[in-house]
Amino acid sequence: MKKIAFEKCCEMENKMGKTVFMFPGQGAQYVGMGKDFYDAFEECRKVYALASEVTGLNIEKLCFEENEDIHITEYTQIAMLTTEAAIYTALKKAGRQPDACAGLSLGEYGALIASGVMSMEDAFRTVRARGIFMQQAVPEGGAMSAVLGMDETKIEQICETTEGIVSIANYNCPGQIVITGEQAAVEAAGTVLKEAGAKRIVPLKVSGPFHSELLQGAGEKLAEVLADVTIQNFTIPYVSNVTADYVTSPEPVKSLLQKQVSSSVRWQQSIERMIADGYDEFVEIGPGRTLAGFMRKINRDVKTVSIEKLEDYKAYVGE
């Protein structure tokens, strides 16, 4: 789809109701996620079976039985994506399809599946490798902190003037931005941010400085895996974390996915862009209700739905 034609289409449809499917990132995972969909639909069971076959892991056991691996990055990512793909499959079976897609960090692969950009097999294979590479790339002394109640411009300025490596990992929503980098630099920036008026600085319990330049090596390894992945012609556009803009052709996809590992996630900007273009229903697909929480702070005037449980699905599709 040509960019000019796509933008013209957006202008023509600006006043029409349009739906976005959005997919969360890691952090919302828990044992038992997706089990009700697995029990209810054969199509969902096939998704879990496919993920197990592609990765060589027992994904059902990872998602449904008590274990500690589900909270380790290399396993969390594939467990989350499989659950998101299964719930999306149930929605697709019910005839529900989006007009656009977006995903937060890992969740961008859920968006790629729903947009028809990447097959489930390739998405599962890629995310399994992504989780391993990100886990292996974690350096000693990396950290992340949430900065609450401060303007993004001020945070950017303080990160730029702090000694060491520290930058913005996530623009989540107004009043909530995550910084990432070397532990000493993140702590130093946090002190200055607090003195400059931030309401709170909350150190995050994560296994590494994700979405920082310290993860560039993981992105380079991921590029090697992506080289063997087929990017399909688009049926539905998605919005990239890196650019907060629509991706409507296959050419930039692999490069953007490589950059995404070490670049800021521009979630707030992505949502604001889609709302400006007339998207007025946002459906969160997967564990937790994190994205719905961000939506309430970004814009309360659009409809937001979270589909985490089977009862959420039934309410949405009218069963």
C-alpha positions in Angstrom: 0.0 0.0 0.0 1.5 3.4 -1.0 2.0 5.8 1.9 0.1 8.6 0.1 -2.9 6.3 -0.6 -2.8 5.1 3.0 -2.9 8.7 4.4 -5.7 9.6 2.0 -7.6 6.6 3.2 -7.1 7.7 6.8 -8.4 11.1 6.0 -11.5 9.7 4.3 -12.3 7.4 7.2 -11.4 9.9 10.0 -15.0 10.2 11.2 -15.8 6.5 10.9 -15.4 4.1 13.8 -12.1 2.2 13.6 -10.7 -0.5 15.9 -7.1 -1.1 17.0 -6.0 -4.5 18.4 -3.1 -3.8 20.9 -0.9 -6.4 22.5 1.0 -6.0 25.9 4.6 -6.6 26.6 6.3 -8.7 29.2 5.6 -8.0 32.9 1.9 -9.0 32.7 2.7 -12.7 32.6 1.3 -15.2 35.2 0.8 -18.9 35.5 -2.5 -19.9 34.1 -2.8 -17.1 31.5 -4.8 -18.2 28.5 -5.9 -21.5 30.1 -9.6 -20.8 29.7 -9.1 -20.1 26.0 -7.1 -23.3 25.7 -9.9 -25.3 27.3 -12.6 -23.7 25.3 -11.3 -23.7 21.7 -9.5 -26.3 19.6 -8.0 -23.4 17.5 -6.3 -22.0 20.6 -5.0 -25.4 21.6 -3.4 -25.6 18.1 -1.7 -22.3 18.7 0.0 -23.6 21.9 0.9 -26.9 20.1 2.5 -24.9 17.2 4.5 -22.8 19.6 5.8 -25.9 21.4 6.7 -27.5 18.1 8.5 -24.5 16.7 10.5 -23.7 19.9 11.1 -27.2 21.3 9.6 -26.1 24.6 6.5 -27.3 26.4 4.6 -24.1 26.2 1.4 -25.5 27.8 3.5 -26.5 30.9 5.3 -23.1 30.9 2.0 -21.2 30.8 -0.3 -23.4 32.9 1.8 -25.2 35.6 3.5 -23.5 38.5 7.1 -22.7 37.6 9.7 -19.9 37.9 10.8 -19.9 34.3 7.7 -17.9 33.2 9.3 -14.8 34.8 12.7 -15.3 33.1 13.0 -13.2 29.9 13.9 -16.0 27.5 10.8 -17.9 28.5 8.5 -15.0 29.3 8.5 -13.6 25.8 7.4 -16.7 24.0 4.8 -17.5 26.7 3.3 -14.1 26.4 3.3 -14.1 22.6 1.7 -17.6 22.5 -1.1 -16.5 24.8 -1.7 -13.3 22.8 -1.8 -15.2 19.6 -4.2 -17.8 21.0 -6.7 -15.1 22.2 -6.4 -13.3 18.8 -7.1 -16.6 17.1 -10.3 -16.9 19.1 -11.3 -13.4 18.1 -10.5 -14.0 14.5 -12.7 -17.2 14.6 -15.5 -15.0 15.9 -15.1 -12.7 12.9 -13.5 -9.8 14.7 -10.6 -8.2 12.9 -8.9 -4.8 13.5 -8.4 -1.8 11.3 -4.9 -1.4 12.7 -2.6 -3.0 15.3 0.1 -2.0 17.8 2.0 -3.8 20.5 4.2 -2.7 23.4 7.7 -4.0 23.0 7.3 -7.8 22.8 3.7 -7.2 22.0 4.6 -5.8 18.6 5.0 -9.4 17.5 1.4 -10.0 18.4 0.6 -7.0 16.2 2.7 -8.4 13.4 0.6 -11.7 13.5 -2.7 -9.9 13.6 -1.6 -7.6 10.7 -0.7 -10.5 8.6 2.9 -9.4 8.4 4.5 -12.4 9.9 3.3 -16.0 10.2 2.8 -17.5 13.7 5.6 -19.9 13.0 8.1 -17.2 12.2 6.9 -15.0 15.0 7.3 -17.8 17.6 10.7 -18.7 16.2 11.9 -15.0 16.2 10.6 -14.2 19.7 12.1 -17.3 21.2 15.5 -16.1 19.8 14.8 -12.5 20.9 14.2 -13.6 24.5 17.4 -15.6 24.5 19.5 -12.8 23.0 18.1 -10.2 25.4 18.7 -12.4 28.3 22.3 -13.1 27.2 23.0 -9.5 26.5 22.1 -8.3 30.0 25.3 -6.6 31.3 26.3 -6.4 34.9 24.8 -3.3 36.6 21.9 -2.5 34.3 18.7 -1.0 35.7 15.4 0.6 34.8 13.2 3.0 36.8 9.8 4.5 36.3 9.6 8.2 36.5 6.1 9.4 37.7 4.7 12.9 37.4 7.2 14.7 35.1 7.2 16.1 31.6 9.0 14.0 29.0 11.1 16.9 27.7 12.6 17.5 31.2 13.3 13.8 31.6 15.1 13.7 28.2 17.2 16.7 29.1 18.3 15.2 32.4 19.1 11.9 30.8 21.2 13.6 28.2 23.2 15.5 30.8 23.8 12.6 33.2 27.2 11.0 33.1 27.1 7.4 31.8 24.4 5.5 29.7 20.8 6.4 30.6 17.9 7.1 28.3 14.2 6.7 28.0 13.0 3.1 27.5 9.2 3.7 27.4 7.0 6.7 26.8 4.0 4.9 28.4 1.5 7.6 29.1 1.3 11.1 30.5 3.0 11.1 33.9 4.7 7.7 33.4 8.0 7.3 31.7 10.6 4.6 32.2 14.4 5.2 32.0 17.0 2.6 31.4 20.8 2.1 31.2 23.7 1.6 33.5 22.7 1.3 37.1 24.8 4.1 38.4 23.6 6.4 35.6 19.9 5.5 36.2 20.3 6.1 39.9 22.0 9.4 39.3 19.4 10.6 36.9 16.7 9.5 39.3 18.2 11.7 42.0 18.3 14.7 39.7 14.8 14.0 38.4 13.4 13.8 42.0 15.1 17.1 42.8 13.7 18.7 39.7 10.1 17.8 40.6 9.3 14.2 39.7 6.6 12.9 42.0 8.2 9.4 42.4 11.1 7.4 41.1 10.3 3.7 41.2 13.2 1.2 40.5 11.8 -1.7 38.5 12.4 -5.4 39.2 13.7 -6.3 35.8 16.6 -8.5 34.7 18.2 -5.9 32.5 18.3 -2.4 31.0 15.9 -3.2 28.2 15.4 -0.7 25.3 18.8 0.9 25.9 21.9 1.1 23.7 23.4 -1.6 26.0 21.1 -4.1 24.1 22.3 -3.2 20.6 24.2 -6.5 20.5 21.0 -8.4 21.0 19.4 -6.5 18.1 22.3 -7.4 15.9 21.9 -11.1 16.7 18.1 -10.8 16.1 18.8 -9.3 12.7 20.5 -12.6 11.7 17.4 -14.6 12.7 15.1 -12.1 10.9 17.1 -12.6 7.7 15.4 -15.9 7.2 11.9 -14.6 8.1 9.4 -13.9 5.3 7.6 -10.6 5.7 4.2 -10.7 4.1 2.4 -8.0 2.2 0.2 -6.1 4.6 -3.4 -6.7 5.0 -3.7 -4.4 8.1 -1.2 -1.6 9.0 0.6 -1.6 12.3 2.3 1.2 14.3 6.0 0.8 15.1 7.4 1.3 18.6 10.5 2.9 17.1 8.8 5.6 15.0 5.3 5.9 16.4 4.2 5.8 12.8 2.3 3.4 10.5 4.2 0.6 8.8 2.4 -0.3 5.6 5.0 -2.1 3.5 7.3 -5.0 4.1 10.6 -3.2 3.4 11.3 -1.5 6.8 9.9 -4.2 9.1 13.1 -6.2 9.8 15.2 -3.0 10.4 12.6 -1.6 12.8 12.4 -4.9 14.7 16.2 -4.9 15.1 16.2 -1.3 16.3 13.3 -1.9 18.7 15.4 -4.0 21.1 17.6 -1.0 22.0 15.3 2.0 21.1 12.7 3.8 23.1 9.1 2.4 22.9 7.0 5.4 21.8 3.7 4.0 23.1 2.0 7.2 24.1 2.9 8.8 20.8 1.6 5.7 18.9 -1.7 5.8 20.6 -2.1 9.6 20.1 -1.3 9.2 16.4 -4.0 6.6 15.9 -6.6 8.6 17.9 -5.9 11.6 15.7 -6.5 9.4 12.7 -10.0 8.4 13.9 -9.4 5.2 15.7 -11.8 5.1 18.5 -11.9 1.6 19.9 -8.8 0.0 21.4 -8.9 -3.7 22.3 -6.1 -5.0 24.5 -5.5 -8.7 23.8 -3.5 -10.7 26.4 -2.6 -11.0 30.1 -3.2 -8.0 32.4 -4.8 -4.7 31.8 -1.7 -2.5 31.6 -2.5 -1.0 28.3 -6.0 -0.2 29.3 -4.5 1.7 32.2 -2.3 3.7 30.0 -5.3 4.5 27.7 -7.2 6.1 30.6 -4.3 8.5 31.1 -3.7 9.1 27.3 -7.4 9.7 26.3 -10.5 8.8 28.3 -12.8 9.6 25.4 -12.1 6.5 23.3 -13.5 3.1 24.0 -11.0 0.7 25.6 -11.7 -3.1 26.0 -9.4 -5.6 27.7 -9.7 -9.3 26.6 -7.7 -11.4 29.1 -10.3 -13.9 30.2 -12.9 -16.0 28.4 -15.7 -13.9 29.9 -14.1 -10.8 28.5 -14.1 -12.4 25.1 -17.7 -13.5 25.4 -18.8 -10.0 26.4 -16.9 -8.5 23.5 -18.2 -10.8 20.7 -21.7 -11.0 22.2 -21.8 -14.7 23.1 
